[in-house]
Amino acid sequence: MLHILHSDDHLVAINKPHGLLVHKSMIAADASEFAIQLLRDQLGRRVYPAHRLDRKTAGVLLFALDHETDSLMQQQFMRHETVKVYHAIVRGFMDEEGVIDYPLVNEKGQSQEAVTHYRRLKTAELEIPSSGFNTSRFSLVEVRPLTGRMHQIRKHLAHVFHPIIGDRPHGCNKQNRLFLEHWNHNDMLLHAVSLEFTHPVSGEKLKITASYQDSFQHIMKVMGF
């Protein structure tokens, strides 16, 4: 059963697990379960994904329950009227805060503006040798993408040399192996913590939040966060 965070006559939001596709995709032919299918079966009605999360990303995922609401919500996302907040655990000590303004190339080869704000929340230094150093350093960061490009957060954090732990192909293979060997951890440590928007029917201001998945919580404890 999917964990439902919010439900009304027009919208429903879930806490999507790591590794679950939103819908069928040609680039993930190995998948047999999809959020849209599972939620449809759980509710006994058709649902429409109002936005997307990567397969490897967990957290708040919003669905509309009818075409009109779906259209209105997608317009809000396109106009950047929603506020999306993510948490990520990354390699190294990031700056306390900053903006990554770096265009990304889409699947059609077109360069698109992409802007991501970040704020460092916590740091950890573990007594585990890595990449020629005696210790391994990590940061818990809050990330707010202003644009919604494919894999934007993953690509932007890798661009500034602080890749997300568990990310493939944008991450650090050495760090990913370290987490697999020491803690049997294989999930990407990126979580959609909250989504703020205006309800397209009632006009109410909503903020939907999602707790970390078990694997993310486990690594938080390992880090002492």
Protein Blocks (a to p, Z undefined) as FASTA:
>chain_A
ZZdfbdcfkbccddddehiafbdcfklmmbcbdfklmmmmmnopacddfbdcdfklgcjd
dddfbfklmmmmmmmmmnopaccddddddedjddfbdcdddddddfkopacddddddddf
bdcdddbdeehiabdcddddddddfbdcehklmmmmmmnopacehiafkbcfklmmmmmm
mnopabdcdddfbacdddfklopacdddddddfklmmmmmmnoZZ
